[in-house]
């Protein structure tokens, strides 16, 4: 993962409770005309026209109907050839961190672009029309914003990524395999999930992985999409939300069971990540 200290990062503002934005762009805006990068993951669907991207120094032609994947920190720039209209999906990679407990390779199509996956998905693939249809469904659901649209869009995004993983990997040239780094992170995730109330420190988790704290943190973020400590908070809040909805336990009991020693801190983090206070979840 390359950072570009000489080029300012684009600050993509995503809502905390639903860190995704779906928009439409006609032509190439000034933001896309210059070389830029951001931490959000990006999916482009070319509704109309043609052009090309420069991504990390490589040129990728696109035309109507194409799907383009851009990973966090990719240095990129778009060029319009003819009447370009794009649908743009941007989302926080940490948004799907919990899903990766069960599907650790969910975001591999972004991490392995240029290797196991192409930045521009193969339009001749028989499944291309299906994944395009799913992306269009996400855009329509997002635009209507009917009750529970966030849940529907999230589910559609997960399915989209699962199908891209299944059908668009270049298995004929590079065999998919679990790297040692992936196995190390799997083991750490299991350790965290088995005892979420334990006051884990970065040093303890790194020691368990037999890595330095900096190397472990970098590898964890690359695989999971968020830092170890942020993931632990998400894990605890997910369990807390489950207990609040499924049991009659007092809020302070739920907080303690999920590893929060301070009730006000629990309330603050719950509101920040879930969008509601714990008490509001039960009303």
C-alpha positions as a Markdown table, in Angstrom:
| # | Residue | x | y | z |
|---|---|---|---|---|
| 1 | Unk | 0.0 | 0.0 | 0.0 |
| 2 | Unk | 1.7 | 3.2 | -1.2 |
| 3 | Unk | 1.1 | 6.6 | 0.3 |
| 4 | Unk | 1.9 | 9.8 | -1.5 |
| 5 | Unk | 3.1 | 12.4 | 1.0 |
| 6 | Unk | 3.7 | 15.0 | -1.8 |
| 7 | Unk | 0.1 | 14.8 | -2.9 |
| 8 | Unk | -2.6 | 15.9 | -0.6 |
| 9 | Unk | -5.2 | 13.2 | 0.3 |
| 10 | Unk | -8.8 | 13.9 | -0.7 |
| 11 | Unk | -10.9 | 14.1 | 2.4 |
| 12 | Unk | -14.0 | 12.1 | 1.4 |
| 13 | Unk | -16.7 | 12.9 | 3.9 |
| 14 | Unk | -18.8 | 9.8 | 4.7 |
| 15 | Unk | -21.6 | 9.6 | 7.2 |
| 16 | Unk | -20.5 | 7.8 | 10.4 |
| 17 | Unk | -23.5 | 5.6 | 10.8 |
| 18 | Unk | -23.6 | 4.7 | 7.1 |
| 19 | Unk | -20.2 | 5.4 | 5.6 |
| 20 | Unk | -21.1 | 5.2 | 1.9 |
| 21 | Unk | -21.9 | 7.8 | -0.8 |
| 22 | Unk | -23.4 | 7.0 | -4.2 |
| 23 | Unk | -23.4 | 9.8 | -6.7 |
| 24 | Unk | -23.4 | 10.6 | -10.4 |
| 25 | Unk | -20.7 | 12.5 | -12.3 |
| 26 | Unk | -21.1 | 14.1 | -15.7 |
| 27 | Unk | -17.8 | 14.7 | -17.4 |
| 28 | Unk | -14.7 | 14.8 | -15.3 |
| 29 | Unk | -14.8 | 17.1 | -12.4 |
| 30 | Unk | -11.8 | 19.1 | -11.2 |
| 31 | Unk | -11.4 | 16.5 | -8.4 |
| 32 | Unk | -10.9 | 13.7 | -10.8 |
| 33 | Unk | -8.9 | 15.7 | -13.4 |
| 34 | Unk | -5.9 | 15.9 | -11.1 |
| 35 | Unk | -3.8 | 13.1 | -9.5 |
| 36 | Unk | -5.4 | 12.4 | -6.2 |
| 37 | Unk | -5.9 | 9.6 | -3.6 |
| 38 | Unk | -8.2 | 8.8 | -0.7 |
| 39 | Unk | -8.7 | 6.1 | 1.8 |
| 40 | Unk | -12.3 | 5.3 | 0.7 |
| 41 | Unk | -12.8 | 2.4 | -1.7 |
| 42 | Unk | -14.3 | 3.4 | -5.0 |
| 43 | Unk | -16.4 | 1.6 | -7.6 |
| 44 | Unk | -17.2 | 3.4 | -10.9 |
| 45 | Unk | -19.9 | 2.3 | -13.4 |
| 46 | Unk | -19.6 | 4.0 | -16.8 |
| 47 | Unk | -23.2 | 4.8 | -17.7 |
| 48 | Unk | -22.3 | 6.6 | -20.9 |
| 49 | Unk | -19.3 | 7.7 | -23.0 |
| 50 | Unk | -15.7 | 6.7 | -22.7 |
| 51 | Unk | -12.3 | 7.7 | -21.3 |
| 52 | Unk | -9.4 | 6.3 | -19.4 |
| 53 | Unk | -7.9 | 6.3 | -15.9 |
| 54 | Unk | -4.3 | 6.6 | -14.9 |
| 55 | Unk | -4.0 | 4.4 | -11.7 |
| 56 | Unk | -0.6 | 4.2 | -10.1 |
| 57 | Unk | 1.0 | 5.1 | -13.4 |
| 58 | Unk | -0.9 | 2.5 | -15.5 |
| 59 | Unk | -3.4 | 3.5 | -18.1 |
| 60 | Unk | -6.8 | 1.8 | -18.2 |
| 61 | Unk | -9.3 | 2.5 | -21.0 |
| 62 | Unk | -13.0 | 2.4 | -20.2 |
| 63 | Unk | -16.3 | 2.7 | -22.1 |
| 64 | Unk | -20.0 | 2.5 | -21.5 |
| 65 | Unk | -20.9 | -0.5 | -19.4 |
| 66 | Unk | -17.5 | -0.9 | -17.7 |
| 67 | Unk | -16.9 | -1.3 | -14.0 |
| 68 | Unk | -13.8 | 0.2 | -12.5 |
| 69 | Unk | -12.4 | -0.7 | -9.0 |
| 70 | Unk | -10.0 | 1.7 | -7.2 |
| 71 | Unk | -8.4 | 0.7 | -3.9 |
| 72 | Unk | -7.5 | 2.9 | -0.9 |
| 73 | Unk | -4.4 | 5.1 | -1.6 |
| 74 | Unk | -4.3 | 4.4 | -5.3 |
| 75 | Unk | -3.0 | 7.4 | -7.0 |
| 76 | Unk | -5.4 | 8.1 | -9.9 |
| 77 | Unk | -6.7 | 10.5 | -12.4 |
| 78 | Unk | -9.6 | 10.3 | -14.9 |
| 79 | Unk | -9.7 | 11.6 | -18.5 |
| 80 | Unk | -12.9 | 12.0 | -20.6 |
| 81 | Unk | -12.9 | 11.0 | -24.2 |
| 82 | Unk | -16.6 | 11.4 | -25.1 |
| 83 | Unk | -19.7 | 12.5 | -23.1 |
| 84 | Unk | -18.7 | 10.7 | -19.9 |
| 85 | Unk | -21.4 | 9.9 | -17.3 |
| 86 | Unk | -20.3 | 7.8 | -14.3 |
| 87 | Unk | -22.0 | 6.3 | -11.2 |
| 88 | Unk | -19.6 | 6.5 | -8.3 |
| 89 | Unk | -19.8 | 4.4 | -5.1 |
| 90 | Unk | -17.4 | 5.3 | -2.3 |
| 91 | Unk | -17.3 | 3.6 | 1.0 |
| 92 | Unk | -15.1 | 3.2 | 4.1 |
| 93 | Unk | -13.2 | -0.2 | 3.9 |
| 94 | Unk | -13.8 | -0.5 | 7.7 |
| 95 | Unk | -17.5 | -0.5 | 7.1 |
| 96 | Unk | -17.4 | -4.2 | 6.2 |
| 97 | Unk | -14.8 | -5.1 | 8.8 |
| 98 | Unk | -17.1 | -7.4 | 10.8 |
| 99 | Unk | -18.3 | -9.3 | 7.7 |
| 100 | Unk | -14.6 | -10.2 | 7.1 |
| 101 | Unk | -14.8 | -12.4 | 10.2 |
| 102 | Unk | -16.6 | -14.9 | 8.0 |
| 103 | Unk | -15.2 | -13.8 | 4.6 |
| 104 | Unk | -11.7 | -12.5 | 5.2 |
| 105 | Unk | -11.1 | -12.1 | 1.4 |
| 106 | Unk | -14.2 | -10.0 | 0.8 |
| 107 | Unk | -12.2 | -6.9 | -0.2 |
| 108 | Unk | -9.5 | -8.8 | -2.1 |
| 109 | Unk | -10.8 | -7.5 | -5.5 |
| 110 | Unk | -9.6 | -4.0 | -4.3 |
| 111 | Unk | -6.4 | -5.2 | -2.6 |
| 112 | Unk | -5.3 | -7.4 | -5.5 |
| 113 | Unk | -6.1 | -5.1 | -8.4 |
| 114 | Unk | -3.4 | -5.5 | -11.0 |
| 115 | Unk | -2.7 | -9.0 | -9.7 |
| 116 | Unk | -5.5 | -11.4 | -9.2 |
| 117 | Unk | -8.1 | -8.8 | -10.3 |
| 118 | Unk | -8.2 | -6.1 | -13.0 |
| 119 | Unk | -9.0 | -2.5 | -12.2 |
| 120 | Unk | -11.5 | -2.7 | -15.1 |
| 121 | Unk | -13.6 | -5.8 | -14.8 |
| 122 | Unk | -13.8 | -8.0 | -17.9 |
| 123 | Unk | -16.9 | -6.9 | -19.8 |
| 124 | Unk | -16.9 | -10.3 | -21.7 |
| 125 | Unk | -17.3 | -12.2 | -18.5 |
| 126 | Unk | -20.8 | -13.9 | -18.5 |
| 127 | Unk | -21.4 | -12.5 | -15.0 |
| 128 | Unk | -20.6 | -8.9 | -15.9 |
| 129 | Unk | -24.3 | -8.1 | -16.6 |
| 130 | Unk | -25.4 | -9.5 | -13.3 |
| 131 | Unk | -22.9 | -7.5 | -11.2 |
| 132 | Unk | -23.8 | -4.3 | -13.1 |
| 133 | Unk | -27.4 | -5.0 | -12.4 |
| 134 | Unk | -26.6 | -5.3 | -8.7 |
| 135 | Unk | -24.7 | -2.0 | -8.7 |
| 136 | Unk | -27.7 | -0.3 | -10.4 |
| 137 | Unk | -30.0 | -1.7 | -7.7 |
| 138 | Unk | -27.7 | -0.3 | -5.0 |
| 139 | Unk | -27.9 | 3.1 | -6.7 |
| 140 | Unk | -31.7 | 3.0 | -7.0 |
| 141 | Unk | -32.1 | 1.9 | -3.4 |
| 142 | Unk | -29.7 | 4.7 | -2.2 |
| 143 | Unk | -31.6 | 7.3 | -4.2 |
| 144 | Unk | -35.1 | 6.3 | -2.9 |
| 145 | Unk | -33.9 | 6.2 | 0.8 |
| 146 | Unk | -36.9 | 4.2 | 1.9 |
| 147 | Unk | -37.0 | 2.7 | 5.4 |
| 148 | Unk | -34.0 | 0.4 | 6.0 |
| 149 | Unk | -32.4 | 1.3 | 2.7 |
| 150 | Unk | -29.0 | 1.2 | 4.5 |
| 151 | Unk | -29.5 | -2.5 | 5.3 |
| 152 | Unk | -30.5 | -3.3 | 1.7 |
| 153 | Unk | -27.6 | -1.4 | 0.2 |
| 154 | Unk | -25.1 | -3.0 | 2.5 |
| 155 | Unk | -26.4 | -6.5 | 1.7 |
| 156 | Unk | -26.2 | -5.7 | -2.0 |
| 157 | Unk | -22.7 | -4.4 | -1.7 |
| 158 | Unk | -21.6 | -7.6 | 0.1 |
| 159 | Unk | -23.2 | -9.8 | -2.6 |
| 160 | Unk | -21.6 | -7.7 | -5.3 |
| 161 | Unk | -18.2 | -8.2 | -3.8 |
| 162 | Unk | -18.8 | -11.9 | -3.2 |
| 163 | Unk | -19.7 | -12.4 | -6.9 |
| 164 | Unk | -16.7 | -10.3 | -8.1 |
| 165 | Unk | -14.5 | -12.6 | -5.9 |
| 166 | Unk | -16.1 | -15.7 | -7.2 |
| 167 | Unk | -16.2 | -15.0 | -11.0 |
| 168 | Unk | -13.6 | -12.3 | -11.8 |
| 169 | Unk | -10.4 | -13.7 | -10.2 |
| 170 | Unk | -7.7 | -14.5 | -12.7 |
| 171 | Unk | -7.4 | -18.0 | -11.5 |
| 172 | Unk | -5.8 | -19.2 | -14.8 |
| 173 | Unk | -2.7 | -17.0 | -14.2 |
| 174 | Unk | -2.4 | -16.6 | -10.4 |
| 175 | Unk | -3.7 | -19.3 | -8.1 |
| 176 | Unk | -5.7 | -18.0 | -5.1 |
| 177 | Unk | -4.0 | -19.0 | -1.9 |
| 178 | Unk | -4.0 | -18.0 | 1.8 |
| 179 | Unk | -0.8 | -16.2 | 2.6 |
| 180 | Unk | 0.9 | -16.5 | 5.9 |
| 181 | Unk | -0.1 | -13.0 | 6.7 |
| 182 | Unk | -3.8 | -13.9 | 6.2 |
| 183 | Unk | -3.5 | -16.9 | 8.5 |
| 184 | Unk | -1.8 | -14.7 | 11.1 |
| 185 | Unk | -4.7 | -12.2 | 11.0 |
| 186 | Unk | -7.3 | -15.0 | 11.0 |
| 187 | Unk | -5.7 | -16.3 | 14.3 |
| 188 | Unk | -5.7 | -12.9 | 15.9 |
| 189 | Unk | -9.3 | -12.2 | 14.9 |
| 190 | Unk | -10.3 | -15.5 | 16.5 |
| 191 | Unk | -8.4 | -14.6 | 19.6 |
| 192 | Unk | -10.1 | -11.2 | 19.9 |
| 193 | Unk | -13.6 | -12.7 | 19.2 |
| 194 | Unk | -13.1 | -15.4 | 21.9 |
| 195 | Unk | -12.6 | -12.8 | 24.6 |
| 196 | Unk | -13.9 | -9.4 | 23.5 |
| 197 | Unk | -14.1 | -8.1 | 27.1 |
| 198 | Unk | -10.4 | -8.6 | 27.7 |
| 199 | Unk | -8.5 | -5.2 | 27.7 |
| 200 | Unk | -6.4 | -6.1 | 24.6 |
| 201 | Unk | -3.4 | -3.8 | 23.8 |
| 202 | Unk | -1.8 | -3.4 | 20.4 |
| 203 | Unk | 1.4 | -4.8 | 22.0 |
| 204 | Unk | -0.3 | -8.0 | 23.2 |
| 205 | Unk | -2.0 | -8.7 | 19.8 |
| 206 | Unk | 1.3 | -8.0 | 17.9 |
| 207 | Unk | 3.2 | -10.3 | 20.3 |
| 208 | Unk | 0.6 | -13.1 | 19.7 |
| 209 | Unk | 1.2 | -12.7 | 16.0 |
| 210 | Unk | 5.0 | -12.7 | 16.5 |
| 211 | Unk | 5.3 | -9.3 | 14.7 |
| 212 | Unk | 6.4 | -5.9 | 15.7 |
| 213 | Unk | 3.5 | -3.5 | 16.7 |
| 214 | Unk | 4.0 | -1.4 | 13.5 |
| 215 | Unk | 4.2 | -4.4 | 11.2 |
| 216 | Unk | 1.2 | -6.1 | 12.8 |
| 217 | Unk | -0.9 | -2.9 | 12.7 |
| 218 | Unk | 0.0 | -2.4 | 9.0 |
| 219 | Unk | -0.8 | -6.0 | 8.1 |
| 220 | Unk | -4.1 | -6.0 | 10.1 |
| 221 | Unk | -5.3 | -2.8 | 8.5 |
| 222 | Unk | -4.4 | -4.1 | 5.0 |
| 223 | Unk | -6.4 | -7.3 | 5.6 |
| 224 | Unk | -9.3 | -6.1 | 7.6 |
| 225 | Unk | -9.6 | -2.5 | 6.5 |
| 226 | Unk | -9.4 | -0.8 | 9.8 |
| 227 | Unk | -6.8 | -0.7 | 12.7 |
| 228 | Unk | -6.8 | -3.5 | 15.4 |
| 229 | Unk | -8.1 | -1.2 | 18.1 |
| 230 | Unk | -10.8 | 0.3 | 15.9 |
| 231 | Unk | -11.9 | -3.3 | 14.9 |
| 232 | Unk | -12.0 | -4.3 | 18.6 |
| 233 | Unk | -14.4 | -1.4 | 19.3 |
| 234 | Unk | -16.6 | -2.4 | 16.3 |
| 235 | Unk | -16.6 | -6.0 | 17.5 |
| 236 | Unk | -17.6 | -5.0 | 21.0 |
| 237 | Unk | -20.3 | -2.6 | 19.8 |
| 238 | Unk | -21.7 | -5.2 | 17.5 |
| 239 | Unk | -22.0 | -7.7 | 20.4 |
| 240 | Unk | -23.5 | -4.9 | 22.6 |
| 241 | Unk | -26.2 | -4.1 | 20.1 |
| 242 | Unk | -27.0 | -7.8 | 19.9 |
| 243 | Unk | -27.3 | -8.1 | 23.7 |
| 244 | Unk | -29.4 | -4.9 | 24.0 |
| 245 | Unk | -31.9 | -6.3 | 21.4 |
| 246 | Unk | -31.9 | -9.9 | 22.4 |
| 247 | Unk | -31.7 | -9.7 | 26.3 |
| 248 | Unk | -33.1 | -7.7 | 29.2 |
| 249 | Unk | -29.7 | -7.1 | 30.7 |
| 250 | Unk | -29.1 | -3.6 | 32.1 |
| 251 | Unk | -27.1 | -1.3 | 29.9 |
| 252 | Unk | -24.3 | -1.1 | 32.4 |
| 253 | Unk | -24.2 | -4.9 | 32.4 |
| 254 | Unk | -24.0 | -5.1 | 28.6 |
| 255 | Unk | -21.2 | -2.5 | 28.6 |
| 256 | Unk | -19.1 | -4.4 | 31.1 |
| 257 | Unk | -19.7 | -7.8 | 29.4 |
| 258 | Unk | -18.5 | -6.2 | 26.1 |
| 259 | Unk | -15.3 | -4.8 | 27.6 |
| 260 | Unk | -16.3 | -1.2 | 28.3 |
| 261 | Unk | -15.3 | -0.1 | 31.8 |
| 262 | Unk | -16.8 | 3.3 | 31.6 |
| 263 | Unk | -20.5 | 3.8 | 30.9 |
| 264 | Unk | -20.2 | 7.3 | 29.5 |
| 265 | Unk | -17.5 | 6.2 | 27.1 |
| 266 | Unk | -19.7 | 3.3 | 26.0 |
| 267 | Unk | -22.6 | 5.6 | 25.3 |
| 268 | Unk | -20.4 | 8.0 | 23.4 |
| 269 | Unk | -18.9 | 5.3 | 21.2 |
| 270 | Unk | -22.2 | 3.6 | 20.7 |
| 271 | Unk | -23.8 | 6.8 | 19.5 |
| 272 | Unk | -20.8 | 7.6 | 17.2 |
| 273 | Unk | -20.7 | 4.2 | 15.5 |
| 274 | Unk | -24.4 | 3.0 | 15.6 |
| 275 | Unk | -26.1 | 6.4 | 15.3 |
| 276 | Unk | -28.2 | 5.9 | 18.5 |
| 277 | Unk | -27.7 | 5.8 | 22.2 |
| 278 | Unk | -27.9 | 2.3 | 23.8 |
| 279 | Unk | -31.2 | 3.4 | 25.5 |
| 280 | Unk | -32.7 | 4.5 | 22.1 |
| 281 | Unk | -32.0 | 1.1 | 20.6 |
| 282 | Unk | -34.6 | -0.4 | 23.0 |
| 283 | Unk | -37.3 | 2.2 | 22.4 |
